[in-house]
């Protein structure tokens, strides 16, 4: 089952330029996975950056849209990449290793930042490019004719990337085009033109994952999805951690961790600067007595300007 991306803002109906392909989502996300748009195309020609909504959800010279999953664990389990529109495959690259910890070697991949991927020709000078796909997953060859929705491969972490995602680029006669704003960003009025058949909705930020461990994990462990631990009555600590994205300066993160025996820890954190991805953790160390058996909960709320962007809760149980 293909899910629309989670959303808070709905775009206008598609009004493509003459001859432009009408695009569908390039990722096939299963219901149990969290798909979201991490970054959009950069519309600022200077050394600064801004997305098509004139916000900070991009980075300097970014020429595409990044469709991400919460952690590399989901990508390793398999998230399909599908053709956004029908066309002819112009070229394919496979065989580059996935760097699941995000620590790529810039010199080793010079000139191959896209990693494993492919380019599709849609006619009239329109191309789409799919990057950072999983090694060995490419399901098409050069010259193949593909229909909209055809399986191309899977999301991976090949090339220059620090998180699991598909980078989709759209080009017209070699020039990058933002499918969300093909006529360019206009901060003075809402965007009314898009290349999407069913325009994806976007979150302005939010909570991607809540889980538990017996110590404060590293950011790499959290992003890889390897930080969670089974907790028992004699665990050295009970820690809840929260993975978030799209943070903007001044955002407020409220976190609460509760359990039996009047266990309660809370914290409020205000972001000092914009953060594409970040995590926070709260918890309690065990003194001497075992932890009480029962149900424990963690709640996080991400607020911006008084508006709640995301609110999530997770539970775990310590048996007797």
Secondary structure, DSSP 8 states (H G I E B T S, - for coil): -------SB--------TT---B--SEE--TTS-EEEEE-----SSSS---TTSSSSS-TT--SEEEEESSHHHHHH--EEE-SS-EEEEEEE----B-TTS---TTTTTT-TT-EEEEEEEETTEEEEEEEE-TT-----TT-EE-TT-EEEEBB-BSS-SSSEEEEEEEETTEEE-TT-TT---TTS-----SBSS---B-SSEEEEEEEESS---HHHHHHT-------TT-SEEEEEEEEEEE-TT-EEEEEEEETTTEEEEEEEE-SS-EEEEEEEEEEE--SS---SEEEEEEEEEEETTEEEEEEEEEEEE--
